[in-house]
C-alpha cells in the first residue's frame, strides 16, 4: 500500500495538527505493517526540515515551491492536480490531517480534530470562519474515510453529518514517551520562573478562555492567595480581555510565548498543576501530557477533555469563574487528592503506537 501524507500543517512548528501528523508518522515508520509512506510539503517561503522526520522517511519527502493558497484552491474547487503527479508516483491512498482532501487516484482519508468553528463560530475568524464549514461539508461528502481524534469529536460530527456514520472512526491520539519517562532529557527551563507555579499550555485565543483563569487568579489575590501563572503559547487573536487582566495581575503572570516541544516536559514537571479553561477542544494534548508527567490537571468539563482526562483530572464549569476559583484554591492549598502514579498509568494507555496500529488497520479497510 502506497500512502501519501500532507505534512504542510507541521511546517510552522509542532502544535496541534502538525504534532499529530509528525508523531503518527514516527510511530508508523518502525512498524512491520506500515504502508509505503510518501510525504508532501509545499510553500513558497518555508521548507520542511527533513531532520524532523525519522531517518527512514527523509528520502520520502517531496517539498515543492508552490503557493499554498493557490494549491488549496485548485484542490478544493477542481480536485486537481492529484498528489500522484506532485509525488511522481501513483498512490493507493492519501491522508490529510485537516478537512482538506489530498486529491489522488486512490482512496482518501481526512482527520477531523475539532468542530469549534461550527459549534462556536464566534470563537474563530478569517479563513476558518469563512471557508472551513463549506470545506468540511464538501470533504465529508467525498472522503472515503474520516478519522476523529476522540469519540466526543466523532459523536458531534455524526450528529451534524449523519451520512458519514459508516465512514467515520474515533482513533485517539497519543502522548510522547518524553512525557512518560521522568529521566528523559528536556530543554532548559526559562530563567526567572517562580519555584511553584500554575501552568497553561496553548495558543492565547478566545477558544482557550484564558481570561476566565486570569479573573479567578485576580479574585484569589484579592482574598490573599497569589498564585503565579506561567503561560506557554503564542499569541493569537482577540487578546483585549486577556491583556487587560494580565496587566492587573502584573508580575504574577509569566508569558513565555511559543515553547518548543522539546522543552515542554521540563516545564510540566516544574509545575504545581496545569489549568486548561477551554470552551471547546477536540482532544486536549496538554491534559494528557501533564498527567503523563504526574502533574495535577484542572480543566473544563467539556466532553473531549473528560474523555482524555478520565477520573484522573479535576473539572470545572468553563462558564463559571467561581467554580474555577474555588477548585484552584483547594488544589493550591493541597486540599485536593491526586495520585501521580495512577495519573501516569492513565496517560500511558494513550500511545502513538496504538494510534498508528488503529490508523493502518483503518487504511486497509478502505482498500479494495
N, C-alpha and C positions, 0 to 999 in steps of 0.2 A: 504494500500500500504506500503510495507516494502522497505525502501530506504537505500542503502549502500553508504557511502561517504568516499572519501580518504582525510585524514587530513594531510598526510605527508608533503605537501608543507608549512604547517604552523608550522612545528617543530622548525625551527631556527629563529623565530621572525615574527611578524605580518607586513610583507611588501608585496605589490602586490597581488600575487596569494593567499598566506596564509591569508591575510587580507580579501580578497573576500570570502573565504570559511568560515572563522570564523564569519564574520558579517552576511552572508547568513544563517548560521545555527542558530545563535542567534535570527534572525528575524523569522525563521520558527518555532522555539521551542514554541513560545507563541501563535501560530495560531490554531484555531479550525479545519482548513482544512489541517493541517500539516500531512505529512506521518509519519509512524513509523520509526524513524531515528536510524541507526546503523553506528557507526563511526569506522574507521580503521586507525591505525598508525603502522609503523614498522621501526625499526632501531636497529643496534647492540649496539650503544652507547647512543643515545638520547631517552628520554622518553617525551611523550606529557603530559603536566601538565593538569590534569582534571579540575583544578580550573579556567582555561581559558574558560571553557565551561559553558553554562547556567546550573544551578543545575539539571534541569530535564534530561539533557543529560549525566551527568557524569557517570552514570551506564551503558551507551550505548557504551562506548569506549572499543574497543579491541586493545590493544597495544602489538604488538608481537616483540620479539627479533629476527629479521631476517635481513640478509644482503640486503640492499635496491637494490644494483645493480643486484644481482642475481635474486631477485624477479622481478624487472623490465624486465630483460632479459627473464625470463620464461613467464611473461605475454605478452610481445611483440612477442616473437618467437613461443611460444607454446599455448598461451591463457589459461594457466594453472598455478597454481590452481585457481579455481573460488573463488571469495571473499566469497561466501556462506560457503565454507569449513573453511576459516580462521575466520569467524564470528561465525561458529557453528549453522547457521540457513539459510534457503533459503530466498533470497530477490527477489522482483519483478523488481527492477531497481537499477542500480548503477550510481553514478555521480562522475566523476573525474574532478577536477578543472584545469587539464592540458590535453594536447592531448593524454596522456597515458590512454587507456581504462582500466577500472576496470572490468576484466572479471567476469561475473556472469551468472546464468542460466536464468536470465530475460533480460530486455532491458537495453541498455547502453546509457549514455549521457556523453559528454565531453564539457568542456568550452574552447574556444579559446580567449585568451586575446589580442594577437597581432600577427603580421606576419613579424616583422622586420628581423627575421632570414632568411626569404625567400626574402623579398624585398631588404634588405641591408646586405648581408652575411658578408661584411667587418666589420660590427659593432658587430659581435659575434665571439666566438672562442670555442675551446674544443668540448665537447659533444653536445652542442646546434648546432654548425656549422656542425658537422659530422653526427649526427643522427636525429636531430629534423625534417628536411624536409621529410625524409623517414617515420619517426614515425607519423608525421601529416597526410601524404597521406594515410598510412595504416589505421590509426584510422578513418579518414573520410570515407573510404570505408566501414568500419564495424559498425560505431556508428549508433544507431537508431535515435539519436537527437544530435544537435550541438547548444550550446549557445554561442553567441558572445556578448561581453560586450558593444559594440557600433554598430551603423548602419555602421559606417566607416569600422570597422573590418569585419562585415558581407559582405558588398559590395566587399571588397578586397578579401575575402575568396571565395565568389561565382564566382568572376571573374577568379580566378585561378582554382577552382574546381566546374564547373557548375553543376555537378551531385548532389551536396548536396543542391541545392536551396530549394527543398521541405522539407528538414530536418533541416534547419538552421534558427534560430531566433535571433534577437537582443534584449537583455534584459539589460538595463542599470544597472550598479552597483549604490550603494547609498552613502550617506555621513552620518557619525555618528552624533548622536544628541549632542555629546560633542562639536562639532564644531559650531552647530547652536545656542547653549544656552550660552550666554555670562557669565552667573553665574555658569556654570558647572566647577567644580574644575579641575585644571590641575597641572601636576607635576611642580616643581620649574624650573625656567629658569637657564641655566648655568651661573656661575659667570663670570663677565668681559665682558658681551656683551655691545656694544655701545648703547646709548639711542635711536638711529634711525638707522635702518639697512635694507638692501635688503636681502631677504631670497631665498635660493634654497633648495628644498627638493628632494632627490633621490640618488640612488647609483652613485658614480663617475665612469663613464664608457663612452666609445666613443659615444654610442647612445644618451646620455644625452647632448652632445655637450657643456659641461661646458667651454672649452677653449674659445668659442665664447664670452661668457659672461665676462670672465676674460679679454679678449682683449678689449672689449668695455669699461670696467671699467678702464683699463690702459690708453686708449685713452682719456677718460674723465678726468682722473687725470692729464694728461699732459696738458689738456685745463683748469685746475684749479678747477675741480669738483671731490672731493674724496668721493666716496660712499662706506661705509663699507658693506661687504658681509658676511652673515652667511651661511655656507654650512652644512646642516643636512642630513647626509647619509654616509654609509660606503664606503670604497674604493674598487673598483672592479679591472678592468684591464685597460691596455692602458693609464697609468697615465702620460706618459712623458711630453706631451704638457701642461697638467693641472699643473703639478708640476713646470715646467719652468716659467709659467706665475704667478703662486701663489707666487713663490719666488720673482718675480719682484714687486708684489703688497705688499709683506711683511705683516705687521700688519693690513693691510686693509681687509684681509681675515681671518675669524674665522671659522675653520673647527672643527665641533663637533663630527664627526663620527656618528654611528647609534644612532638615538634618539628614545626611546620607544614611542609607540603610545599615551600613557597617557600624555606625555609631549608636544606633538605637538600642541594642541590647544593654549597653552600659548605662544609658540614660534611664531605661526602665528599671534596672536593678538598683539604681540610686534613689528611686522614687519611693515615697511612703505609700502612694496609691496613684492609680490612673482615674481620671474623671472624663467621661465622654457623654456630653449632654445632647447628642444629635437628635434632630427631629425626624430624620429618615436615613436609613442605611440599608445596603443590600447584603452585607456580610459583617464587616467590623473587624479588620485586622488588628487594630490596637487592643481590643478586648482580649483576643487570643494571645497576642504577643506578651501582654502584661501578665496574664495568668501563667504562661509558659515560664516567665521569669520569677514566678512566685510572688507577684505583687497584687495587692487587693485592687479590685475594679469596682467603680461606682459608675453606672451607666444608665441610659434611658431605657425605660420599659417599653421598647418597641420590638416587634416580632423577630427581626433578624438578630438583634443583639441578645435577646433572650435565648434564641436558638443556639448561638455560638457560646454564650457565657454559661448556659445551663444553670445549675444550682450553685455555681462557684463564684458568680458575680452578684453584686447588690444593685437593685434597680430603684429608679425614682421616676416620677411623672415629669417629663420634659417641659410641661406647661406650667408647673408649679414650683416657683423659686423656694418656697418654704419647705417643700418636701426634700429638695436637694440640700438646702441649708442644714436641716436637722440631721439628715443621714451623713452629711460630710462632717459635721461637728462630732457626731458619735464615733465615726471612723477615726478621725484625727486624734481624739482623746483615748483611743484604744478600747472603746466600749462595744465594738463590733467584732465578732469572732471571725477568724479567717484561717483556713488550713492551707498553707502554702504547698505542702506535699500533694494534697488532693487537687489543688488548682493546677499544678504541673501535670499530674496524671490525666486530668481532664483535657488540657491543651494538647497533650501528646497523642490523643486519639485523632487529631486533625493533621494528617501527614500529607506531604506533597506526593509521596509515592502512592498513597491511596487515591489521591486526586488523579494522578497520571493513569493508574490502572483502570479506574472507572471511565476516564475520558477515552482511552484507547478502546475499551470494550464498546463504548457508545459509537465511536467511529466505525468499528467493524459491523455493528448492527445496521448501519446505513448503507453499506456497500452491497451490491448485488452478488 
